Amino acid sequence: MTYLNNDDAPVVTTQQDSVATVTINRPQRRNALNDNVKTALRDELGRLAGDCTVRAVVLTGAGGQFCAGQDLAEHATLLADRPGHAFDTVEEHYSPIVLALAQMPKPVIAAIEGVCVGAGLGFALACDLRVVARNANLSTAFSSIGLTCDSGLAHSLPRALGEARAKELILLAEPFTGEQADRMGLVSRLVEPGNAVEEASALASRLAAGPTRAYAETKRLLATSYPRTLEETLTEEAAAQTRAGASKDHTAAVAAFLSKQRPVFTGG
């Protein structure tokens, strides 16, 4: 196992083979997002996007908590001292983090224990898959402090649940458990408490052994499918298929199929 950050860093990354695990590391505050954490997370996700040794990413939080959203103590200080800049963080941090997760050219899995609220929920929904503990505590949270959405929730929740349920979760800001999230369709794997990282890591290892470039093309197709017509989607699929078909992984997989062997994907 390779440690890419020290254990006191606001974000800690470890790498096992081709899987990088990114841990929000502020457990004493339930991994609430202050400026140091947000900057480190934004920069680390950008680095991982360009790291060809990493073929899948797990996002989680330290101390049995995923992320409690914005650190309101820091936010209150900004409201008092620099009111005109209190929300600069949305464009400087939150939006780039969500885009980095959603557009990462490799699969990203959220491993969710404990709290997952506000921007934390936005980050989780920007990931491709979510492994969630049964007793996890999730909420949009924003309206409970007089705010509207950020971190992509106005985009991701309606796509995942439909507009009616998205409005309910955002307007009422009522907490819901991992089990309830599973029934809504937000969860990829529901696990017993304490098992989220292990299960997410197993999924990430499986995906890291897959056709990385094909996964990246799939993510792009799905992310941009809703505004397009069927004809436009067919055109985009043809272009994406041509790019995926030019990969070494595709050529090797076809040869393996013809020789009745199991394909070995290298991400090339």
Long-range contacts (C-beta under 8 A, 24 or more apart in sequence): 5-44, 9-40, 10-34, 10-36, 10-37, 10-39, 10-40, 10-41, 11-37, 11-40, 11-41, 11-44, 12-62, 13-44, 13-48, 15-53, 15-54, 16-201, 16-205, 17-205, 17-208, 18-53, 18-54, 18-55, 18-56, 18-205, 18-208, 18-209, 18-267, 19-54, 19-55, 19-56, 19-57, 19-58, 19-201, 19-204, 19-205, 19-208, 20-48, 20-51, 20-54, 20-56, 20-57, 20-58, 21-57, 21-58, 21-60, 21-197, 21-201, 21-204, 22-48, 22-57, 22-58, 22-59, 22-60, 23-60, 23-61, 23-62, 24-59, 24-60, 24-61, 24-62, 24-66, 24-67, 25-61, 25-62, 26-62, 27-61, 27-62, 27-63, 27-64, 27-65, 28-63, 29-68, 29-71, 30-61, 30-63, 30-65, 30-67, 30-68, 30-114, 30-115, 31-61, 31-62, 31-63, 31-65, 31-66, 31-67, 31-68, 31-120, 32-67, 32-68, 32-69, 32-70, 32-71, 32-72, 33-67, 33-68, 33-69, 33-70, 33-71, 33-93, 33-119, 33-120, 34-71, 34-74, 35-74, 35-89, 35-93, 38-89, 38-92, 38-93, 38-94, 38-97, 39-93, 41-93, 41-97, 42-93, 42-96, 42-97, 42-100, 45-97, 45-100, 45-101, 45-104, 46-96, 46-100, 48-104, 49-100, 49-103, 49-104, 49-105, 49-106, 52-267, 54-106, 55-106, 55-207, 55-208, 55-209, 55-210, 55-212, 55-267, 56-106, 56-107, 56-108, 56-109, 56-204, 56-205, 56-207, 56-208, 57-104, 57-106, 57-107, 57-108, 57-109, 57-204, 58-108, 58-109, 58-110, 58-111, 58-197, 58-200, 58-201, 58-204, 59-101, 59-108, 59-109, 59-110, 59-111, 59-123, 59-124, 59-127, 60-110, 60-111, 60-112, 60-113, 60-196, 60-197, 60-200, 61-113, 61-114, 61-120, 63-114, 64-113, 64-114, 64-194, 65-113, 65-114, 65-115, 66-110, 66-111, 66-112, 66-113, 66-114, 66-115, 66-116, 66-120, 66-124, 66-136, 67-115, 67-116, 67-117, 67-119, 67-120, 67-123, 67-124, 68-115, 68-117, 68-118, 68-120, 69-117, 69-118, 69-119, 69-120, 69-121, 69-141, 70-118, 70-119, 72-145, 90-150, 94-119, 94-122, 94-150, 94-151, 95-150, 95-151, 95-152, 97-123, 97-126, 97-151, 98-122, 98-123, 98-126, 98-151, 98-152, 99-126, 101-126, 101-127, 102-126, 102-152, 102-219, 102-223, 103-219, 103-220, 103-223, 104-219, 105-212, 105-213, 105-216, 105-219, 106-207, 106-208, 106-212, 106-215, 106-216, 107-204, 107-207, 107-208, 107-215, 107-219, 109-188, 109-200, 109-203, 109-204, 109-207, 110-200, 111-196, 111-197, 111-199, 111-200, 111-201, 112-136, 112-138, 112-178, 112-196, 113-193, 113-194, 113-196, 113-197, 117-141, 117-175, 118-142, 118-151, 119-150, 119-151, 121-151, 121-153, 122-149, 122-150, 122-151, 122-152, 122-153, 122-156, 123-151, 125-152, 125-153, 125-156, 125-157, 125-160, 125-186, 126-151, 126-152, 126-156, 128-219, 129-188, 129-189, 129-200, 129-203, 130-186, 130-187, 130-188, 130-189, 131-187, 131-188, 131-189, 131-191, 131-196, 131-199, 131-200, 131-203, 132-178, 132-181, 132-182, 132-186, 132-187, 132-189, 132-190, 132-191, 132-196, 133-178, 133-190, 133-191, 133-192, 133-193, 133-194, 133-195, 133-196, 134-177, 134-178, 134-179, 134-190, 134-191, 134-192, 134-193, 135-177, 135-178, 135-179, 135-193, 136-177, 136-178, 136-181, 136-196, 137-175, 137-177, 138-175, 138-176, 138-177, 138-178, 138-181, 139-169, 139-173, 139-174, 139-175, 139-176, 140-169, 140-170, 140-173, 141-173, 142-170, 142-173, 143-170, 143-171, 143-172, 143-173, 144-173, 159-226, 160-184, 160-185, 160-186, 161-185, 161-186, 209-265, 210-265, 211-244, 211-247, 211-249, 211-250, 211-253, 211-265, 211-267, 212-249, 212-265, 212-267, 213-243, 213-244, 213-247, 213-249, 213-267, 213-268, 214-244, 214-247, 214-249, 214-250, 217-241, 217-243, 217-244
